[in-house]
Every structure is written in structure tokens, then in C-alpha cells.
Amino acid sequence: MIRPGLVMFALLAAMPLARAMDMPVLLDSVLPDSVAGAMAQASPQAMEEYRRKLKEYEEARAPVDAYWNSIAEKRRGRNAKRRAGQQVTLDDYVLTQPPVYRGPPKPVDPSAPEPGPRERKAIPMVPDLIQAASDHFQFTPQRPAADADFKRAYARVAAAAGLTREQAVRVYSFETGGNGNYDMQSGYRGPGTRPISTAIGYNQLLTTNSVELFAEQGDAIIKALQEKAATLSGAPRKAMDVKIAVTKKMVAFARSVPDTWSEHEKLADTEKGWALHAMVLDIDVGPHLQTHKLLTSVIFARAKGYGKPLTAAELEMMNLTGDGTGLDMVTMPQAMRVQVPTSNFFQRGGYERNPVASRNNTVAKLLAITDERMDVNSAKPGAQELAGAF
């Protein structure tokens, strides 16, 4: 619920300073004391200095803003050409590297209230996911006795689906550093550390990935579980029947919203959404989620008319940046790859936080460093164990 005082403050912030300062009674009666005090303390001289510094900041930042606006405009143009069946050419990309901002910092508005302490939203960890599955679906994922068991299950599912050993092993090597376990969470290194995201497993699925895969691939996952159930009897069959029933409920939950990333993201940010992500850990469901994370990219490329087998590095580009953006790089001729900056395929914030993309600043360089890391990490024990599982 929005408090009237906050609405009034937003309206006042849009007014010229002189008009706002003519309303002391209204300020005192509507705004909290801390806000009214902050605005009252902002002298005309302080505001004049602030406006001068803000103008300097905006002028210095203008070339950077213009660059990223052109990136977005070119991306829209490429998408429009593809929808119309037209060929994308070198002219459809920004061919210069992004300018580095070296101007003054953004000034602080002296009329604004003091910002309160920023609360960091806690990232759910594996125990949180398991608890959510228990709370919302009365189910605990069946975890393997050893990671090697999960690798064998994943290799069977991936191979049957048409993924090659090279694709699966090299993507695993890049995503996990060559030694990751099925329950590896990005950034978590043991007690005393915290994860940096909800990404889990061999192909580092996010909570939203899991919700989306249940929504879009749920029927295939349920069918695979039913086929396995037909080979079982006794207690294992009863346990599988329970798992199938739970999976059906999870699929229904994932499909309770429109099939868009933004809607799935909202579900994934709830404890019930966490419960779906917990199934990445399940020995039967998890390998299917890991496989479909990559397989959907392969199918997407084929559906768009790309008939060549995807290299592991190309598949990783689609895994990292999304199918549409990744395919943009994959379908690019080598002569263009050496000229087109990687900035064309990122949002501004993502690019600035991604040192790999900014250092390896053309498509050719980014694919090359991805291959190089895959080469090194594929020799590590975890990758060798996965390769042996095929």
C-alpha cells in the first residue's frame, strides 16, 4: 500500500524548487519529519551547485548513453529484419567499442531524503529449496548416493535426447570449472560463504529456468517418468508414482501464468517456485531439466533454419545469453565475428558487470576464450568422469 505522504513527495519532487519552498505548512503536515527536514535544509545555493554538477555529469555521460541507445536501436532493427525474412548484414551492428565513462560521479541531490540502509535480498540455497518442496508439495527430492550416479543418469538422458558427449561435457566444463557436482550452486564454496545466484547444477539452471522448463517441457518429463515407472514394482514403483503426481502438480503451477520469462520469473521468486527448482537435485527429474536446458537451444536453432551441429562453444553462447541472442552470434559468418563487438549482445548493465565479455570484446574473441576454457577444464576429474558416463 502506498502512503499518501510518499505520493505527495513524488509530486513535490517534480515541482520547481520555488513552488515547493512555498509550501512549508503542507510539508510539515504531510511529509515525515526526516523528509521535510532534508528539503528545508537544501538552500538555494546548494541546489544551484547541485544543478551545475548534474549538468556536468549528464554532459559527460551523454556519449555513453548515446552508444547504448544505438546498441538497442540496432538490435530492434535486426529483429525486425529477421521477422521479415531479410538478411542481416554488418551494417546492422554497432562496430565501435563502448566508450569508457571517465567523468565526475553523479551528484547527490541535497533536497532528497537520506537513503536508508539497503537490504540485500537473501538468495535461496539448497536447504531452502528442499524445505520449500516439503512445505508446498510434501515432497523431498531423491538425491543420488554419489555425484557419479547423477552423472550416469544425466549422460543417459542427454544421449537419448540427441546431445553429444562433446556438447554436454564441454558445457559442463565451462559452467562448473570442470569439477562441479550436481548440487553445485554458483558462488557457494562451503560454510561461511554465500551464493551469488540461484544457478545450480551441471548447466547452472536458475530458478526461472526451472519454472520455464516445467511449463514448456513438463509433458516430456512426465512421460519419461511414466516410462521408468513401467519398469518398476513394489516400493520403488510406489515412490515413482508419488514423484509423478508431484511433478504433475508442479507443471500445473508453472503453467498457471502466461508462458513468458517475466511471468515465470515472478513465480520463481516465490517459495513455491523454489520448490520446482529443488527438482534439479532429483536423480530422476534433475537430469531431464539439465538436458532440456541445452536441448531447447539445439531445437531453437534448427527451427530457425540453422542446420549445422552446434559446437559446444556456440551452444554455450545460447545457454549464457538466451536462444535468440545466442543464435545471432552462432549464425554470424567468421568474417563478421572478428569485427562485431560483443556489446551488441548484452544489456548495458550486464556488459559492464561481465569482464569476460568486455575483455574479449568481439564475437570471435568471446568464442575463442570459451573454447579455450573448455579445453582446459575438460581435462579435470569431474569432466573426465562425465565423459566416461557417456
N, C-alpha and C positions, 0 to 999 in steps of 0.2 A: 504494500500500500504506500502511495506517495504522500508524504506530509505536505500540507498547504505551504509551510514555510519554505520547503525545498523548491516548490513550484515558483513561489514569489522570488526566491533568489535567482532562479534561472531567468525570469523575466527581467529582473533588475540588471543582471549581468549584460543583457543585450541593449540596455538603455545608454544614451550618452552620459558621461560622468556627471555633468551639471544637473541633469534631471534626477539622477539617483541621489545626489547630495542634497536635493531639495526636500527629501522625504525622511527626516530623522525620526519623526513620530512613528511612521509606518515601519521603519527599520526596527525600532526598539520594541514594537508590539508584535511583529510577525516573525522576525528572524531570531535564531538563537543568539545569546549574548556574544558568543565567540565569533560568529559571523559578522554581526553588526559592528563589533569592536574592530575587527580586521578592516572593514570597509571605512569605518570612521577614521582609522589611523592612516589611511592612504592619502597623503597630502597631494595637492595639485602638482607640486614639484616632483614627487615620487612617481606619479602617474605619467607625467611628461617624460621623465627619464626612462620609464618602462616602455612607453610607446616608441621612443627613439631606438632603444636596444632591440625591440621586437622588429622594427623595420629593418635594421641591420641584419638580424637573424634571417628574416624571410627573404631578403635580397640575396644573402649568401647561399641560402638553401634552394633558391629558385632553380638553378641548373640541375640539381639532383632531383628535385620534384619533376622537372620537365622530362628528364631522362626516363624515370619510371612511369610517367604518364604515356610516353611514347612506346614503352615496352607493352603496356596494357592495350594501347591502341593497335599496335601491330598484331598482338595475339588475337584480338577481336577480328581483325581483318583476315588472319589465316583461317580462323574458324569459319568465317563466312564463306571464304573461297572453297574450303573443303565441303561445306554443306551444299554448295552449288556445283560441286564436281570439278572445280577448276584447279589447275596445278599451282602449288606453292613454289615460289622462287626465292632467290637470295634477297630480293628487294622487300620481301615480306618479313624480314627480321631487322632488328636494330643491330648494326655491325660494329658499333663502338662499345668499349668497356664502360661500365658505370663510373661516373665521376666520384671522387672521394671527397666527402664534406670536410672542410678544414676551417670553417668559420666559427663564430662565437657560439657558446651554448645558448639554448633557449632561455630567455629571461623569465624570472618568476613574477607573476602578476601580484603587486603589493596589495591589491584590493581583494584578492582571493583568500578564503579561509585557510588556515594552516592544515595541510593534509594530515589525516590520522595515520596510524601505523597500518602498513599494507599487510593484509592477511594472505599468506600463501595457501592455496587450496591443496589439501593433502592428496597425494596420488595413491590410489588403492594398490595394495601389494597382494601377493599370492594368498596369504591368510585371509585378507579382506574379501577376496573373490570367492574363496571356498566358503567362507561364512555366509556370504550373500546367496550362494547356491543353496545352502542348507536352509536359510531363513525364508527364501522366496519360492523354492521349488522342492524343499525337503529332500534334497539330493546332494551327495558328495561325489565329485569326480573320481573315477577309478584311476589312480595313479600307478605307473609302472613300478616294478620292483627295482629296476635299474634303467639308466638312460639308454643303454644298448637295446632294451626291449622296445622303447619308443622309437628308436632309430629304425629297427627292423619293421615295425608297424608302418612307419611313415614311408619307408622305401617301397613296401608292398603297394600301398595306396597310390603313391606318386607314379610308380612304374605302370601300374594298371591304368592310370588316367592318361598316360602318354608323356609325362615329364621324363626327360632323360637324366641319367645319373650325373652327367656334367652340369646340367642346369641346376638340379637340386643341391648337389654338393658345393658348387661354386657360390651359389646364392647364400647357402648356409655359412660358407666360409667368410663371405663379406659381412653378413649380418651379425654373426656371433664372434668373429675373430678366429674361427676355426676350432674352437673348443667349447662352444656353448651347449648347455643342457636344454631339455625340452621345457623346463620351467625358468629359464634364464630371463630376468627382467632388466630392461635397459637401465644402466647406471647403478644397479644394486650389486654391491660387492661384499655383502655379508653384514653382520651386526654392526650398528653404528653408522651405516650408510643408508641413503635414501635413493629410490629410483628416480630417473629423470623423466620417465613417461610410463605409460601402461603397456608398452611394447613387450611382448613375451614370445619366447619360443624360437625355433629354428629360422623362421622368416619374420620374426618380430611383429606379430599382429598387435594392433591397438584395439582398445575396447570397441571403437566404432567399426573396425574391420570385422570383428567377431559378430556384432549385431547385423551388419550388412550381409555377411556370408550366411547367417542363419536365414535371413529374409530371402536371399536370392538363390541359395544352394540348398536350402533346407530339405526339399523333396529328395534330392540326390543323396544327402547324408542319411535321411531316414530309410531310404531304400537299401543303402549299404548295410545299415544296422539290421534291418529285417532279413537280409540275405545271410548275415552272420548268425542271427538268431535261429534260422532254419537248420543250422549245423549243430546246434547245442541242445542239451537236455538237462533235466534236473535243476539244481540250484543255479548253475551258470545261465540257463535259459530264462529262469525267473528274473535274475538280475538284469539280463539284457532286455527283457520285456519292460521292466521298470525304466530302464535307460531310454528306451524308445518312446515311452509315454511322456517322460520328462522332456525329451528332445522335441516332441510334437508341440508341447506347451511353449517351449522356448521359441520355436519357429512362429507360432501364432502371435506371441508377444512382439517379435521382431517385425512381423507383418501388420501390426496394429497401427502403423503410421505409413504415410506415403514413402515410396521407395526412392528416397533421396539421401545423400550423405548428411545433409544438415539435420534431417529428421532422425536419422539413425544415431547421429552424434548426441542428440538430446536424450534418447533412450540410454545410450552408453554411459551417460553421465549420472545415471541413477543406480542405486544398489541392485535393482532387478536387472539392469543392463550389465552390471558387473558379474552377475550370476552366469550370464551367457558367456562372458569372457573366461570364466573359470573352466569351461569345457575345453579350452585349448589344452588343459592339463590331462584330460581324459584319454586313456590309452586307445579307445575306440573312436571317439569323436575328434580328438585333437589332430590326428594325422590327416583327417579329411579337411579340417579347417586350414591347416598348414598347406596342404596340396592345392586347395581351391584358391588360396591367396595368390599363388603363381599361375595356376591353370586358367583363371579368368583373364589374365593378361594375354596368355597364348591364344585363347579363344577370341578375345577382343581384336588382336592383331589380324587373325585370319578373317574375321568378319569384316574388317576394314580393307580387305584385299591384299594383305601382306602375306605372301605365300612362303617366304623363306623361313627356315627354322631360326628361332631367336637364339642368339648367343646368350650365355649366362649374364654377360655384362649388359646386353640390351634388355634382357628380362629384368635385371636389377634396376635399370632406369625406370621401367614401368612400375616396378614394385615400390620404388622410392618416391616418384613424382606423380603417380597416378597414371592410369592407362592412356588417356588422351594425350597428356603432355609427354609421357614417355615415348609413345608411338611417333610423336612429332620428331623426336631425336632419332629413333630407330629407322624411320623411313628416309632420313636425310642422306643424300649421296656423300661420299667421303670428301669430295672437293668442297662441299659446303660445310661439312663438320669441322674442318680446320679453320673456317672463317667466322662461324656463328658463335657469339658469346653465350656462355651458359646462363647469363642473366635473363635471356629470353624465356626461360622455362621455370622461373621462380617468381613468387611474390617478393616484394622488396624486403620485408622483414625476414622471410625465410632465407633469402640470399645472404643478407648481412649477418645472419647467425650461422651460416654454413661455410666454414673456412675451406672445406674440400672443393666446393663449387666455385668459390671466389679465387682460390689459388690456381685451380685447374680450369681456367676461365674460357675455354672453348669446348664444344661438344666432343671433339676428337681427344682433347686432353682429359676430359672427365671420364670418357670411356676407357682411355688408356690406363689411368690411375686405378679405375675399378678393376680392370683385368689384372693389373699388377698386384693389387691387394689380394685378389682371388688366388693368384698363383702362389703367393707366399703362404696364405692361410690354409690353402688346400693340403699342404704338407703336414699340418698339425694333427695330433692324435684324434681329436673329435671328428675332423673332416675325413680322416682315413677310415675311422670306424663307420661313418655314414656311407662312404663309398663301398666298403665291404658289405654293408647291409643290402646293397643292390645286387 
